[in-house]
Amino acid sequence: MDVYAKLKELNLTLPDPPKKGGIYKPVKQVGNCLYVSGHVPSFQGEYKFIGKLGAELTIEEGQQAARLCVLNALSNLHNFLGDLNKIKSLIKTLGFVQSAEGFVQQPEVINGASSLLQEIWGEDGLGARSAIGVNQLPHGVGVEIEFIFEI
């Protein structure tokens, strides 16, 4: 399976790697694990999907935001590895959802990321996962996600 062919089949292209928002590494390798810093839904330097889920944003919009987080993370992984086909599997997804009072559907929002990763890598695109509701996220975005991949 070729990751780039799969992305093309899904009519997806990798955006340019997003600019860092602080002092950190977007990807850190330890052994055969790649720790991917939190990625937000930005595109060409513009933050997308601003607001809280359950107030300004719908679950469907949150899922789109989660998919954009995945594409941004894959862009940084491509930049780090030179070839996404080196990735064997997803180990862990940690999703943060900026949530309005009483919003409890964080797992449904992060399903947007999980479903895309499964579409790309099949069963190897499913790993352990947490979906956590938070009060605020950087720049007011609705979703931020970090990952651990095996190479």
Buried (B, 14 or more C-beta within 10 A) or exposed (E): EEBEEBBEEEEBEBBEBBEEEEEEEBBEEEEEEBBBBBBBBBEEEEBBBBBBBBBBBBBEBBBBBBBBBBBBBBBBBBEBBEEBEBBEBBBBBBBBBBBBEEBEBBBBBBBBBBBBBBBBBEEBBBBEBEBEBEEEBBBBBBBBBBBBBBE
